[in-house]
């Protein structure tokens, strides 16, 4: 039999999970938004999906050179920042 305290703890953890995840993604978004202009990108990070934000965060904080980071960022963003966007006018 499940004890009431254990049941209450499980309910609180289940409710706190999404709130904690949202706060972490807000911090990740803010970090990426702060760093992108340093590499020459003027992007509204709020328009990107979570996978792109996570990939950008990884690219920004890797030990690659500035040019290597810039290339990774272009690839992740796609559109007008990518080679395909420059050649074919993707938006």
N, C-alpha and C positions, 0 to 999 in steps of 0.2 A: 504494500500500500504506500502511495506517495504521501509524504508528510506535507502539511499545508505550507510550511516555510519553504520547502524545496519547490513546490508548485508556484508560490509567489515569486521566488527568485527566478525561476525559468520564465515566468510571464514578464518580469521587469527586464530581463536580458533580451527577450524577443522584441520588446517595445523600444529598447534603447539602441538596438542594432542599426536600424535605418537612420536614426538621428546621428549616430556617431559616424556612419559612412558618409552622410551628407556633409558633415563638418570637415572630414578629411578631404573630400573631393573639392570643397571650397578652398581649402588651403592649397591644394595642388593646383587648382585653377589660378589662384592669386599668384603663386610662385611662377607659373609659366607666363602669365600676363606681365609680370614684372621683368622677366628675363628676355623675352622675345625681342623687345626693342633694342637691346644691346647687340643683337645679331642682325639688325636691319629689317625686322618684320613688324609691320603695323597690322595686327590681326585682333579682332574681337574674339577672345578666347571663349566667351560664353556661347558662341555659335558652333563651337567644335563639339564632337561627341567625346564621351569619357575615354574611349580607347585612344583617340588622337591626343588628348590632353596627357594621358599617361605615357604615351610614346614620346611626346615632346619633352616631358619632364625627364625621361630617361636620356634623350638625346642631349638635352641641355647640361646635364650633370655627369656626362661620361668623360673619360680622360682623353678624348680626341682633341685635335687642334681646332682652332676657331673655324677654319675652312671646312673641316670634316663635320663639325656640328652644324654649320650653315647648310651643308649639303643634305644632311639627315633631316633637318627641319623642312627644307624645300620638298623633300620626298614625302614627308608625313603630311604636310599641308596640301600638296597637290595644287590643282587649279592654276592660277596665274603665276604661282611661285615655282612650279615644276617645269622641267624641260618640255614636257608634253604641252603644258599650258602656253609656253612661249612659242612653240612651233605651230600648234593647232588652235590656239585661242580658247582653251578650256576656261570656264569660269566657275 
